Amino acid sequence: MFNITDNERLRDAYALLMFMQSDVPASSEKKAAVKNLAATVKMEIREFNRRPASDSHIIEERGSNGYIELVQLPEELDKAHKEIAADWFRANRYLEFYPTPYDCSDQKFTNWFKLFRRRGHWFAYHSVSIDV
């Protein structure tokens, strides 16, 4: 019903929940309906807050031109050589640019990536541009 997809929608859900919990004079049927709706909103808030952690984080935003993200590669690659980790990145995270006959396709593509090790894991800085 309330489909929480980002932090802004999460704030809206909390605001709606606070409003529904305020004491508004109404009939018992309306109060029961509001109570059921509040239970649904609470459930969706919990689902959003319990979602799995992302393996990447944007560390530099470049507006409509793109961003740089920090990506943690899977733990299976922790003991792998750098070339194997690079092959995995190219196969799974690399965004190829496909030319189109139209300008401004809003297509995301990889500029560059840099692999490195941190705390025994492989990470990558991944520069992504957007065709605008």
ZIPE-V490202 format. One record per run of one state. SS is the DSSP state (h for helix, s for strand, l for the rest). FROM is the first residue (numbers start at 1). LEN is the number of residues. Records with the same first field share a line. If there is no record, write none. Layout:
SS: FROM-LEN + FROM-LEN
//
This chain:
l: 1-6 + 22-6 + 50-6 + 62-1 + 73-2 + 78-4 + 93-15 + 119-2 + 131-2
h: 7-15 + 28-22 + 63-3 + 75-3 + 82-11
s: 56-6 + 66-7 + 108-11 + 121-10
//
